Amino acid sequence: MKKYRSVILLTSVLIFGLTACQKKDAGTIPEASAAVSEAETSATEASSDDSGQTPDSDQTSDSDRGADHDRAAASGQPAPLTLALRTTYLSEHQDNIQLCNTRFDTISVASQDHDRYPALSEALQKHYSEKLAEASHKIHTQNAELAARDYADHPDHFWGPYTSEVSLQVRRADNAAVSLLKQDVEYTGGAHPISFYSGTTFDTESGQPLKLTDVVTDVSVLPEILESILKAKYPGVSFFDLKNDLKSASEQDGSGFSWTLDYQGITFYFSPYELASYADGLLTATIPFAARPELIQESYTQVPETYTMFFHPWQPLNYDLDDDGDMEEITVSGNPDEYGTVTQLQIRIDDRTFHFDTYAFSLDPCLVHTRDGRDYLYVKSSSDNDYECLLVYDLEGDDVSAVGSMDGTGFYGIPGSGNSSVTELPANPDSFTLSTRLNMLSTTTGKRTYRIGTDGMPEPKEAYYQISADITLTAKKDLSAAMIDPDNGKVLDSQFIVPKGEKLRLYHTDNQTYMDMILDDGRVCRFQTDASDWPQTVNGQSSLDCFDGMQFAG
């Protein structure tokens, strides 16, 4: 079967999203019971290179998650592992006109799992990070030269910017398999972009890419099965030559198929122009493990009790929500206005659509499955000044309902080198890291570890936020503070005096009543703080009279 590169207008799809913040009280945060050691103070110090290496997490959090993973693996139970997604942006301008832009993702094993799976880490580095970075830079150079010539020839009718985008979606990540869906999008003029989908699945222990025959016991039966699924799922599509195209793809051990190994089945992807016209878009078909247990190698049907599946807005996710053996198609979308703003979020499940008021420029959805069988939709959105909001929706029952939101909060990530950012994907619903914008003595970002609570909202596993940015303040006068033990949080000296001129780095805060800071000699002291009014107070005094170096946005 020929594979034609196809077309979907995805410039907005890949960067677009939603923010709506229906308020939900997160509850009172208990007083911090412990601090972490000096060696784990800053995620920024672990910022990565172009290989896609993840930022380090708080060592306490890493140890927690690593212990959970090891316990599950030792007991023979599949355990989720965490990946880090690096997104790099390149752009060229002339006369204030954007000539071309390039966006590409690379993937790596996160710090807490990196040493457990060295072969997988090496495979992801070679297969994705090195190859995609090299190819994307080469295409960017070519597009820049082409766009510059076309703009010079037709400055009033330039069909730009010329675009190249490579995005990765993690469909499965555990100690049995890691399966990734790659989408390539190119636009160099014309009516629409060209896009193509492909999947790669790795054995987690060996790091070896899996062939379809490693997962499926009999590839020869796939054409008949897939034909039945596709005809039932897309009754309005006029297929080219469905039977023969599927038969052609199944030849040579099914090498003509694009597929991913998911948590509930194996999904096949057919790019526009492969089976039908461009207008019909991406077509997908999932064979559930439960429907054809004899078709899938048993070792890959054993999955963690809790997991997360990531997908793009406007693109379908096949998932069995009601455990009836049939896959529902879940889509997150929204209609942008002339300024690119979405004011209504749409969640579609098959032929049912649910609407929620929102305000957003971009979104990043994922489906979260809890250990006790609940399913939630988490949507990280951003709006003005990259302000993030985490939206939570309950997918149980016949309706989709809004559970709540966390303003200023998104998936944990830091800026990387070379116009890139790194995001630690929250793969394990029992233990994942989120970042929150804080305004305690400075506008900064704090991270902490969460689990999915009984109501579906993230529930903190730590009492404090660890400050991610390297912000140092200078005492403008002698200040009283409590010296605390960084290992257990116990007060060592409640009458400690920080002398005028002392340098202190922001460390931990509950974002309500205290801020822990690190002195130059590594000792940690705690100040009583109040950010409920302006100016903020330290020990009941104006923070403006206490410190120099505070940095506030806006």
SULPE-V174619 format. One record per run of one state. SS is the DSSP state (H for helix, E for strand, - for the rest). FROM is the first residue (numbers start at 1). TO is the last residue. Records with the same first field share a line. If there is no record, write none. Layout:
SS=FROM-TO + FROM-TO
This chain:
-=1-5 + 7-10 + 16-16 + 18-37 + 41-43 + 47-58 + 75-79 + 81-82 + 95-96 + 110-110 + 115-117 + 154-161 + 175-176 + 188-193 + 204-208 + 210-211 + 217-218 + 234-241 + 255-257 + 262-264 + 271-277 + 281-282 + 289-292 + 297-297 + 301-306 + 312-316 + 320-327 + 337-341 + 350-351 + 361-361 + 370-374 + 383-383 + 387-387 + 395-400 + 408-408 + 412-412 + 417-419 + 425-431 + 439-443 + 453-457 + 461-464 + 468-471 + 476-478 + 485-490 + 499-502 + 510-513 + 520-523 + 531-536 + 539-540 + 549-554
E=6-6 + 17-17 + 80-80 + 83-94 + 97-109 + 162-174 + 177-187 + 194-203 + 209-209 + 216-216 + 258-261 + 265-270 + 283-288 + 296-296 + 307-311 + 317-319 + 328-336 + 342-349 + 352-360 + 362-369 + 375-382 + 388-394 + 401-407 + 409-411 + 413-416 + 420-424 + 432-438 + 444-452 + 458-460 + 465-467 + 472-475 + 479-484 + 491-498 + 503-509 + 514-519 + 524-530 + 537-538 + 541-542 + 547-548
H=11-15 + 38-40 + 44-46 + 59-74 + 111-114 + 118-153 + 212-215 + 219-233 + 242-254 + 278-280 + 293-295 + 298-300 + 384-386 + 543-546
